[in-house]
Amino acid sequence: MSDNLSKKELKNQKKQKKIAAKLDKIDAKQKKSDEPKSLKALKKETKKTIRVKKEKDPKDKINMKLATREFPVKLVKEVNKIKWSSSKNLTNKYITVLIFMIITAIMFFLIDMGLQQLFSLIKVL
């Protein structure tokens, strides 16, 4: 029992130390904010708070005619980057999927037949 109490006391002390450290940090920040700031610090602070909306340059506008002409070319380049699977690889995957489908179909069929027999013995159905 005394070990549990001492552990609890240690935990409480640690929590109190953490809270005290946080309060000290908050106090330090408040003291700093009360002190006069340098001109550079004020400029940095105002730049952060004031956000100026940038005007778009005419160069940034999208030329729709050029974009529609370049789209098919870019599309073909992207399609050519794709690494397509070989027909042998696809056949192997197809056969594997078919085998697993047949196995699961047989498994569900057997479970269904077993449940039908069980229910007929219990005379539920």
PAMAR-320245 format. One line per field, with one value per residue (C-alpha): y, x, z; residue in three letters. Coordinates in nm, 4 decimals. Layout:
<pts>
Y = [Y | ...]
X = [X | ...]
Z = [Z | ...]
res = [ALA | ...]
</pts>
This chain:
<pts>
Y = [0.0000 | 0.2398 | 0.1744 | 0.2665 | 0.5846 | 0.6845 | 0.6200 | 0.8339 | 1.1046 | 1.0950 | 1.1222 | 1.4173 | 1.5894 | 1.5392 | 1.6835 | 1.9828 | 2.0417 | 2.0306 | 2.2747 | 2.5061 | 2.4943 | 2.5811 | 2.8706 | 2.9968 | 2.9894 | 3.1821 | 3.4402 | 3.4770 | 3.5369 | 3.7999 | 3.9754 | 3.9761 | 4.1230 | 4.4019 | 4.5024 | 4.7453 | 4.5663 | 4.6528 | 4.7954 | 4.4774 | 4.2610 | 4.4885 | 4.4725 | 4.0934 | 4.0753 | 4.3079 | 4.1159 | 3.7982 | 3.9521 | 4.1542 | 3.9438 | 4.1289 | 3.9688 | 3.9242 | 4.0463 | 3.7951 | 3.8783 | 3.8506 | 3.5830 | 3.3606 | 3.3355 | 3.0045 | 3.0088 | 2.7762 | 2.7270 | 2.6213 | 2.3977 | 2.2175 | 2.1570 | 2.0281 | 1.8038 | 1.5070 | 1.5175 | 1.5164 | 1.2395 | 1.0140 | 1.0782 | 0.9816 | 0.6668 | 0.5649 | 0.5929 | 0.3200 | -0.0202 | -0.2657 | -0.6265 | -0.9014 | -1.1335 | -1.4311 | -1.2458 | -1.1465 | -1.5071 | -1.6357 | -1.3793 | -1.4597 | -1.8324 | -1.7678 | -1.5561 | -1.8224 | -2.0964 | -1.8958 | -1.8128 | -2.1822 | -2.2779 | -2.0178 | -2.1188 | -2.4831 | -2.3794 | -2.1760 | -2.4578 | -2.7091 | -2.4729 | -2.4205 | -2.7958 | -2.8556 | -2.5865 | -2.7319 | -3.0771 | -2.9309 | -2.7391 | -3.0432 | -3.2506 | -2.9810 | -2.9550 | -2.5795 | -2.5838]
X = [0.0000 | 0.2792 | 0.4443 | 0.1207 | 0.0892 | 0.4483 | 0.4008 | 0.0903 | 0.2708 | 0.5574 | 0.3131 | 0.1417 | 0.4752 | 0.5740 | 0.2421 | 0.2861 | 0.6384 | 0.5107 | 0.2329 | 0.4785 | 0.7129 | 0.4254 | 0.3212 | 0.6810 | 0.6925 | 0.3670 | 0.4949 | 0.8203 | 0.6258 | 0.4119 | 0.7199 | 0.8757 | 0.5627 | 0.5644 | 0.9200 | 0.9678 | 1.0374 | 1.2958 | 1.1974 | 1.2956 | 1.0821 | 0.7835 | 0.8304 | 0.8453 | 0.5340 | 0.3353 | 0.4401 | 0.3081 | -0.0230 | -0.0867 | -0.1222 | -0.1212 | -0.3109 | -0.0760 | -0.1921 | -0.1627 | 0.0735 | -0.0548 | 0.2127 | 0.0392 | -0.2815 | -0.3465 | -0.3703 | -0.6662 | -0.5925 | -0.2376 | -0.3512 | -0.6066 | -0.3425 | -0.0859 | -0.3229 | -0.3274 | 0.0510 | 0.0957 | -0.1630 | 0.0211 | 0.3511 | 0.1946 | 0.0361 | 0.3716 | 0.5280 | 0.2957 | 0.4561 | 0.1985 | 0.1924 | 0.2802 | 0.0098 | 0.1717 | 0.1609 | -0.2027 | -0.2969 | -0.1349 | -0.3221 | -0.6499 | -0.6107 | -0.5231 | -0.8351 | -1.0549 | -0.9115 | -0.9776 | -1.3314 | -1.4047 | -1.2578 | -1.4679 | -1.7813 | -1.7299 | -1.6633 | -1.9872 | -2.1812 | -2.0581 | -2.1359 | -2.4856 | -2.5442 | -2.4217 | -2.6528 | -2.9479 | -2.8805 | -2.8410 | -3.1685 | -3.3527 | -3.2291 | -3.3417 | -3.6647 | -3.6462 | -3.7152]
Z = [0.0000 | 0.0877 | -0.2509 | -0.4272 | -0.2240 | -0.2920 | -0.6639 | -0.6633 | -0.4744 | -0.7249 | -1.0138 | -0.8495 | -0.7907 | -1.1533 | -1.2687 | -1.0415 | -1.1744 | -1.5335 | -1.4533 | -1.2794 | -1.5795 | -1.8141 | -1.5944 | -1.5878 | -1.9664 | -1.9897 | -1.7406 | -1.9363 | -2.2578 | -2.0907 | -1.9537 | -2.2992 | -2.4512 | -2.1901 | -2.2828 | -2.5723 | -2.8962 | -3.1498 | -3.4853 | -3.6700 | -3.4428 | -3.5001 | -3.8771 | -3.8685 | -3.6523 | -3.8781 | -4.1880 | -4.0303 | -3.9314 | -4.2465 | -4.5554 | -4.8799 | -5.1641 | -5.4545 | -5.7901 | -6.0710 | -6.3489 | -6.7059 | -6.7545 | -6.4982 | -6.7013 | -6.8735 | -7.2505 | -7.3158 | -7.6851 | -7.6125 | -7.3260 | -7.5456 | -7.8126 | -7.5627 | -7.3672 | -7.6104 | -7.6407 | -7.2634 | -7.2307 | -7.4757 | -7.2942 | -6.9603 | -7.1051 | -7.2509 | -6.9043 | -6.7712 | -6.7344 | -6.8651 | -6.7448 | -6.9886 | -7.1175 | -6.9401 | -6.6078 | -6.6620 | -6.7500 | -6.4310 | -6.2219 | -6.3989 | -6.3320 | -5.9678 | -5.9197 | -6.0852 | -5.8620 | -5.5449 | -5.6635 | -5.7209 | -5.3804 | -5.1970 | -5.3922 | -5.2903 | -4.9299 | -4.9094 | -5.0789 | -4.8203 | -4.5314 | -4.6728 | -4.7103 | -4.3541 | -4.2131 | -4.4086 | -4.2621 | -3.9128 | -3.9358 | -4.0743 | -3.7763 | -3.5334 | -3.7351 | -3.7638 | -4.1374]
res = [MET | SER | ASP | ASN | LEU | SER | LYS | LYS | GLU | LEU | LYS | ASN | GLN | LYS | LYS | GLN | LYS | LYS | ILE | ALA | ALA | LYS | LEU | ASP | LYS | ILE | ASP | ALA | LYS | GLN | LYS | LYS | SER | ASP | GLU | PRO | LYS | SER | LEU | LYS | ALA | LEU | LYS | LYS | GLU | THR | LYS | LYS | THR | ILE | ARG | VAL | LYS | LYS | GLU | LYS | ASP | PRO | LYS | ASP | LYS | ILE | ASN | MET | LYS | LEU | ALA | THR | ARG | GLU | PHE | PRO | VAL | LYS | LEU | VAL | LYS | GLU | VAL | ASN | LYS | ILE | LYS | TRP | SER | SER | SER | LYS | ASN | LEU | THR | ASN | LYS | TYR | ILE | THR | VAL | LEU | ILE | PHE | MET | ILE | ILE | THR | ALA | ILE | MET | PHE | PHE | LEU | ILE | ASP | MET | GLY | LEU | GLN | GLN | LEU | PHE | SER | LEU | ILE | LYS | VAL | LEU]
</pts>
